[in-house]
Amino acid sequence: MTNLLSRLALSALMSASILPTTADGQSMRRPVNTYSIVARDSVTGQMGVAVQSHWFSVGPIVPFAEAGVGAVATQSFVEVSYGPLGLELMRLGRTAPEALLALVSTDEARDVRQVAMVDAAGNVDAHTGDRAIFAAGHHTGAQYSVQANLMEKPTVWGAMAVAYENAEGDLAERLLQALEAAQAEGGDIRGQQSAAIIIVNAESTGKPWADRVFDLRIEDHPDPLGELRRLVQLQRAYLKLNEGDGWVTAGNIQKAVESYTAAMDFVPDQATNGEAPFWVGVTLADTGNEADAVPYLKRAYAQDTRWAELIGRLPASGLLPADDALIQRLKAGMSH
């Protein structure tokens, strides 16, 4: 069965057009990507891809990742099917180098492709076709690969490798630093437009939506890397908020407040327009921690006074006790 599925995957690529296609199947002759990084964190086992391009909405085209399987970046004259097919082959037991070789060797347009893969064991490989537009190349290291095409100069991917190897912090931070190093080195000769990052957990839960730690896209922006970094920081805050909710469910309010406080430290209240502190306050009030709730609610109110109106609507949905006196105290606390 495994060999049959592998042959089907290869057949799908062989029957695909040798150049990328639009949604209506028309062939595209423009290079879709510039620089990217695929990597596995040796400590957490998380895997991810980060990319920046002078191309609209690069996120759906280049980066692919699946928890417990691997990550793929497919670019240059991009064949998007390398992403899902590469993951399928790794899911079936192929290493990243084996999966990449299987796909490249059957691709008639391999000379214009640029692809990199890393698997759940940390095996990594990359391919840069001889006809990828100068400056183009890649560098593979311990559980990562950086690759670029259409660069201003051929030192970009080397700068990415140095930045990644010397970066500290979580995988998202190190991926971002690699992208920022590419841009500082000159980046895409055409400029900047879109960016994306995907990071998945080491093992699959069977729930893909829960396995993705980061899945963020900047479709069109004059500073896509700056905007991507902003959203990564915002996502970190929401991850901590979710952690706090988990502690509330477990009945540990002290731990919940610690997580909520950490979340608020990641971003200013205006970054979420009061959304984050408001729901933290509601959660605490609903669990009988009115005194702890009010400071969070005040912070939301400072961003928009309409949060006070929303408080009164929540008991009907079961999100706060049907206690008029409590609702009035919360509203009063928010506005004073």
C-alpha positions, 0 to 999 in steps of 0.5 A, a space after each residue: 500500500 505504501 509503495 502504491 501511494 508513493 507512486 500515485 503521489 509521483 504520478 500526480 506531480 508528473 501529470 502536473 504542468 511544469 510551470 505554476 498555474 493560476 486558479 483557472 489552470 492557466 500557466 504562470 511564467 513568473 517566479 513566485 518567491 524569493 527567500 525562505 527557511 525550513 527548520 526543526 527545533 531540536 529541543 521542542 521538535 517543532 517544525 516550521 517555514 518562514 518566507 518573504 516574497 515580492 509577490 502577492 499572498 505568498 502564504 498559500 503557495 510556498 510554506 507547508 508543514 504538518 505536525 509529526 511529519 515535516 515542513 516544505 518550502 517550494 519556490 522559484 517557478 513554484 510547483 505548489 504540489 511539492 508541498 502536499 506531495 512532499 508531506 505525503 511522502 514523509 508521512 508514508 515514511 520517506 525521509 526529507 532527502 528521499 521525498 525531495 529526490 523522488 519529486 525532483 527526479 520526476 519533474 521535467 521542470 526541476 531546473 527552475 525549481 527551488 525546494 527545501 524539506 525537513 522531516 520530524 527526525 531532523 533530516 533536511 535537504 534542498 534543491 536549487 535548479 540551474 535555471 533559478 534566476 540569479 542570485 539563487 542558492 541554498 545552504 543546509 545546516 543542522 535541521 534547517 535549510 535556507 534558500 533564496 532566488 532573485 536576490 540582489 546578491 549571492 550572500 543572502 542565504 549565507 547571512 540567513 544561515 548565520 543569523 539562524 544559527 546564532 539566534 536565541 529564543 523560540 523557533 518563531 523568533 529564530 525564523 524571523 531573524 533569518 528573514 530579517 538577515 536576508 533583507 538586511 543583506 539586500 533581499 529580493 532585487 524586486 523589493 518586498 510585498 508579502 510574508 508568512 510563517 507556519 510552525 507546527 508541534 512535534 507530534 500530531 494530535 489528530 487535530 490539525 487546527 490545534 497542532 499549528 502554533 503559528 499560521 500567519 500571513 501578510 498578503 500585501 504590505 510595504 513592510 511585510 517582515 515588520 508586520 509579520 513580527 508584530 503578528 507573531 508577538 500578538 499570537 504569543 499573547 493569545 497563546 498565553 491567554 489560551 493557557 490561562 483559560 486552560 488553568 481556569 478550566 482546571 480550577 487553578 486561578 492563581 496559575 490562570 492569572 499568571 498566564 493572563 498577566 504574561 499575555 498582557 505583557 506581550 502586547 499593549 492593550 491597544 494592540 487587541 483594541 481591549 479584546 484580550 483584557 476584556 475576556 480575561 476580566 470576564 473569565 475571572 468574574 465568571 469564576 467568582 474572582 470579581 476583584 481580579 476581574 475589574 482591573 482587566 475590564 478597566 483596561 478594556 474600557 480605556 480602549 473603547 467604552 462600549 465594552 461596558 455595554 457588552 458586559 450586560 449582554 453576557 449573562 443571557 449567553 451563560 458567560 456571566 452569572 445572571 446577577 444584576 448587582 454583579 453586572 452593575 458593579 462590573 460596569 461601575 468598576 470599568 468606568 471609574 
